[in-house]
């Protein structure tokens, strides 16, 4: 009995092939949202008065910055989810290769 079937590998490879663009776009969304959050922070700090620590505190407590950081968190969540699934499927493919190699070794030893 095989632990990892050919159908499982076909589904994994199909997912990897069809989602490669989504994975790269998710990474790009993380970079863009992080840039936007830094830009919001800078604008908020420039608009505030007082010493640097007060301006930073006001900026990080602003609604605009909170929204920007929520966007960063959402983008990171999507990226990490896709990356995790990709890694799991790649590990499944590696385990399938090992399983097949072991089966071939058993067949050779039985000859």
Backbone as CSV, one residue per row, in Angstrom:
resi,resn,N_x,N_y,N_z,CA_x,CA_y,CA_z,C_x,C_y,C_z
1,UNK,0.846,-1.193,0.000,0.000,0.000,0.000,0.888,1.253,0.000
2,UNK,0.576,2.147,-0.889,1.355,3.378,-1.012,0.756,4.465,-0.124
3,UNK,1.621,5.136,0.610,1.157,6.245,1.455,0.824,7.475,0.619
4,UNK,1.628,7.699,-0.400,1.426,8.843,-1.276,1.111,8.306,-2.666
5,UNK,-0.071,8.632,-3.141,-0.507,8.097,-4.427,-0.126,9.034,-5.570
6,UNK,-0.151,8.487,-6.766,0.127,9.299,-7.957,-0.922,10.404,-8.107
7,UNK,-2.172,10.115,-7.739,-3.230,11.131,-7.822,-2.936,12.310,-6.888
8,UNK,-2.399,12.013,-5.720,-2.044,13.083,-4.784,-0.958,13.969,-5.379
9,UNK,0.002,13.349,-6.035,1.103,14.115,-6.636,0.608,14.918,-7.829
10,UNK,-0.269,14.323,-8.631,-0.826,15.067,-9.769,-1.571,16.307,-9.284
11,UNK,-2.348,16.164,-8.210,-3.080,17.311,-7.659,-2.113,18.355,-7.108
12,UNK,-1.061,17.903,-6.447,-0.068,18.832,-5.895,0.636,19.609,-7.004
13,UNK,1.057,18.911,-8.029,1.758,19.565,-9.142,0.815,20.527,-9.868
14,UNK,-0.435,20.127,-10.030,-1.411,21.004,-10.681,-1.597,22.285,-9.870
15,UNK,-1.697,22.153,-8.537,-1.855,23.339,-7.699,-0.622,24.230,-7.801
16,UNK,0.559,23.627,-7.726,1.793,24.409,-7.819,1.874,25.150,-9.149
17,UNK,1.508,24.470,-10.242,1.547,25.100,-11.564,0.532,26.226,-11.693
18,UNK,-0.649,26.028,-11.164,-1.710,27.021,-11.358,-1.644,28.176,-10.357
19,UNK,-0.856,28.049,-9.323,-0.810,29.096,-8.304,0.518,29.830,-8.214
20,UNK,1.429,29.570,-9.109,2.732,30.236,-9.022,2.592,31.753,-9.170
21,UNK,1.701,32.204,-10.037,1.493,33.648,-10.181,0.883,34.235,-8.919
22,UNK,-0.080,33.531,-8.307,-0.693,34.015,-7.068,0.342,34.162,-5.963
23,UNK,1.265,33.227,-5.905,2.300,33.263,-4.874,3.194,34.486,-5.062
24,UNK,3.614,34.724,-6.285,4.487,35.884,-6.521,3.719,37.194,-6.337
25,UNK,2.452,37.226,-6.719,1.643,38.430,-6.520,1.409,38.697,-5.040
26,UNK,1.247,37.638,-4.263,1.069,37.807,-2.819,2.329,38.403,-2.197
27,UNK,3.483,37.974,-2.649,4.733,38.531,-2.139,4.849,40.002,-2.525
28,UNK,4.471,40.322,-3.749,4.487,41.721,-4.183,3.533,42.576,-3.361
29,UNK,2.384,42.027,-2.998,1.419,42.762,-2.171,1.995,43.067,-0.796
30,UNK,2.773,42.145,-0.256,3.424,42.388,1.037,4.380,43.570,0.916
31,UNK,5.187,43.576,-0.108,6.170,44.642,-0.294,5.473,45.983,-0.498
32,UNK,4.433,45.995,-1.337,3.722,47.250,-1.595,3.002,47.759,-0.347
33,UNK,2.341,46.880,0.391,1.608,47.322,1.580,2.568,47.806,2.660
34,UNK,3.716,47.182,2.779,4.714,47.629,3.751,5.212,49.023,3.386
35,UNK,5.454,49.243,2.101,5.884,50.571,1.647,4.820,51.620,1.958
36,UNK,3.541,51.281,1.687,2.455,52.236,1.950,2.353,52.549,3.444
37,UNK,2.538,51.543,4.293,2.474,51.776,5.745,3.591,52.715,6.187
38,UNK,4.792,52.526,5.644,5.901,53.411,5.992,5.628,54.841,5.519
39,UNK,4.993,54.953,4.363,4.661,56.267,3.819,3.609,56.958,4.696
40,UNK,2.606,56.217,5.141,1.584,56.773,6.029,2.225,57.231,7.336
41,UNK,3.106,56.404,7.886,3.786,56.769,9.131,4.576,58.067,8.950
42,UNK,5.306,58.158,7.862,6.106,59.360,7.604,5.216,60.594,7.466
43,UNK,4.107,60.472,6.731,3.190,61.611,6.562,2.594,62.033,7.896
44,UNK,2.213,61.053,8.702,1.634,61.362,10.009,2.665,62.041,10.911
45,UNK,3.899,61.580,10.853,4.944,62.196,11.675,5.234,63.627,11.224
46,UNK,5.226,63.844,9.922,5.467,65.193,9.409,4.347,66.153,9.806
47,UNK,3.135,65.639,9.913,1.986,66.482,10.245,1.892,66.773,11.747
48,UNK,2.572,65.992,12.575,2.487,66.154,14.029,3.530,67.147,14.530
49,UNK,3.233,67.717,15.699,4.173,68.634,16.361,4.787,67.946,17.566
50,UNK,5.917,68.480,18.013,6.541,67.991,19.221,7.813,67.229,18.936
51,UNK,8.384,66.675,20.018,9.610,65.889,19.848,9.352,64.625,19.036
52,UNK,10.422,64.032,18.569,10.313,62.856,17.678,9.497,61.736,18.303
53,UNK,9.710,61.435,19.566,8.996,60.327,20.202,7.496,60.599,20.269
54,UNK,7.102,61.866,20.471,5.674,62.209,20.506,5.065,62.124,19.103
55,UNK,5.800,62.608,18.132,5.295,62.546,16.756,5.119,61.098,16.316
56,UNK,6.098,60.246,16.674,6.012,58.818,16.331,4.824,58.168,17.039
57,UNK,4.630,58.498,18.303,3.510,57.933,19.062,2.183,58.349,18.438
58,UNK,2.040,59.632,18.107,0.794,60.101,17.477,0.581,59.423,16.120
59,UNK,1.668,59.298,15.374,1.563,58.696,14.041,1.155,57.231,14.119
60,UNK,1.759,56.487,15.029,1.432,55.059,15.115,0.048,54.817,15.704
61,UNK,-0.514,55.797,16.393,-1.874,55.665,16.933,-2.944,56.170,15.966
62,UNK,-2.539,56.710,14.847,-3.522,57.274,13.908,-4.322,56.172,13.219
63,UNK,-5.536,56.516,12.840,-6.406,55.572,12.131,-5.811,55.174,10.779
64,UNK,-5.194,56.130,10.092,-4.599,55.828,8.781,-3.482,54.800,8.909
65,UNK,-2.650,54.967,9.931,-1.548,54.015,10.118,-2.083,52.645,10.537
66,UNK,-3.098,52.636,11.389,-3.694,51.362,11.805,-4.258,50.624,10.592
67,UNK,-4.936,51.336,9.713,-5.473,50.714,8.492,-4.338,50.191,7.615
68,UNK,-3.293,50.983,7.470,-2.151,50.557,6.652,-1.515,49.294,7.228
69,UNK,-1.391,49.232,8.540,-0.788,48.049,9.169,-1.715,46.838,9.073
70,UNK,-3.029,47.063,9.098,-3.967,45.958,8.862,-3.794,45.408,7.452
71,UNK,-3.569,46.302,6.491,-3.315,45.871,5.118,-2.030,45.047,5.030
72,UNK,-0.998,45.485,5.745,0.263,44.732,5.776,0.021,43.337,6.354
73,UNK,-0.709,43.287,7.463,-0.978,41.998,8.112,-1.773,41.073,7.191
74,UNK,-2.758,41.619,6.492,-3.539,40.803,5.555,-2.698,40.274,4.408
75,UNK,-1.838,41.123,3.883,-0.954,40.701,2.794,0.028,39.637,3.279
76,UNK,0.585,39.833,4.479,1.503,38.845,5.058,0.785,37.514,5.289
77,UNK,-0.453,37.583,5.770,-1.224,36.362,6.033,-1.439,35.563,4.744
78,UNK,-1.820,36.259,3.679,-2.032,35.574,2.388,-0.721,34.977,1.886
79,UNK,0.358,35.757,1.921,1.665,35.300,1.464,2.118,34.080,2.254
80,UNK,2.029,34.152,3.573,2.475,33.047,4.414,1.633,31.795,4.174
81,UNK,0.330,31.976,3.977,-0.542,30.829,3.701,-0.175,30.136,2.398
82,UNK,0.027,30.920,1.349,0.411,30.346,0.055,1.797,29.713,0.114
83,UNK,2.711,30.387,0.789,4.076,29.872,0.914,4.071,28.556,1.699
84,UNK,3.282,28.503,2.765,3.198,27.290,3.571,2.623,26.134,2.760
85,UNK,1.562,26.412,2.011,0.972,25.343,1.189,1.960,24.866,0.131
86,UNK,2.651,25.813,-0.499,3.654,25.451,-1.501,4.729,24.548,-0.885
87,UNK,5.219,24.936,0.293,6.253,24.137,0.960,5.754,22.741,1.300
88,UNK,4.530,22.631,1.783,3.963,21.324,2.121,3.856,20.437,0.885
89,UNK,3.407,21.022,-0.226,3.265,20.235,-1.452,4.630,19.837,-2.011
90,UNK,5.609,20.706,-1.885,6.961,20.349,-2.326,7.520,19.208,-1.475
91,UNK,7.254,19.235,-0.177,7.688,18.141,0.700,6.971,16.837,0.344
92,UNK,5.696,16.946,0.008,4.937,15.768,-0.414,5.567,15.161,-1.668
93,UNK,5.941,16.008,-2.615,6.590,15.515,-3.838,7.931,14.848,-3.521
94,UNK,8.701,15.423,-2.610,9.969,14.817,-2.215,9.749,13.459,-1.550
95,UNK,8.740,13.377,-0.688,8.437,12.102,-0.026,7.993,11.065,-1.054
96,UNK,7.243,11.493,-2.067,6.802,10.586,-3.134,8.011,10.049,-3.902
97,UNK,8.965,10.935,-4.182,10.187,10.503,-4.876,10.940,9.459,-4.038
98,UNK,11.045,9.713,-2.763,11.725,8.769,-1.869,10.983,7.442,-1.832
99,UNK,9.677,7.531,-1.738,8.854,6.317,-1.729,9.078,5.500,-2.992
100,UNK,9.101,6.162,-4.136,9.320,5.463,-5.408,10.723,4.868,-5.483
101,UNK,11.711,5.614,-5.000,13.084,5.103,-5.006,13.191,3.860,-4.119
102,UNK,12.542,3.912,-2.962,12.556,2.751,-2.069,11.888,1.541,-2.711
103,UNK,10.773,1.777,-3.399,10.077,0.681,-4.075,10.946,0.075,-5.172
104,UNK,11.648,0.937,-5.918,12.537,0.429,-6.958,13.669,-0.383,-6.343
105,UNK,14.176,0.070,-5.206,15.237,-0.661,-4.522,14.771,-2.043,-4.046
106,UNK,13.549,-2.103,-3.569,12.996,-3.395,-3.130,12.847,-4.344,-4.319
107,UNK,12.364,-3.825,-5.436,12.191,-4.649,-6.634,13.551,-5.162,-7.112
108,UNK,14.570,-4.285,-7.111,15.923,-4.725,-7.526,16.470,-5.778,-6.559
109,UNK,16.233,-5.609,-5.304,16.752,-6.565,-4.327,16.045,-7.916,-4.422
110,UNK,14.809,-7.899,-4.874,14.045,-9.138,-4.970,14.424,-9.954,-6.201
111,UNK,15.118,-9.354,-7.143,15.481,-10.058,-8.393,16.572,-11.032,-8.189
